[in-house]
Amino acid sequence: MTFAEQGYADTVGDNWAGVLAPAGTPQPAIVKFNAAMVAALDNPELRERLRDIGTAPAPSSPEEFATYLREEIARWGRVIREKGIKGE
């Protein structure tokens, strides 16, 4: 059932995926892993395969992803509070 069908027509949600590391992971390890992920997602064959399954690769830096996560948590927290959404 869509948000609109549930009475939340003004709510838009996107799917996304990301990779997180355990708290306390050394920054050099995060930087190295991120570089490997960005390089992999730059591979044309992999990008094509991901697009074929409906995924739009959008690699970013660890800092950009952390900002995105904070924004998503804040946005969905507001939606939940404003709409009075409760867990079943």
Secondary structure, 3 states (H helix, E strand, C coil): CCCHHHCCCCCCCCCCCCCCCCCCCCHHHHHHHHHHHHHHHCCHHHHHHHHHCCCCCCCCCHHHHHHHHHHHHHHHHHHHHHHCCCCC
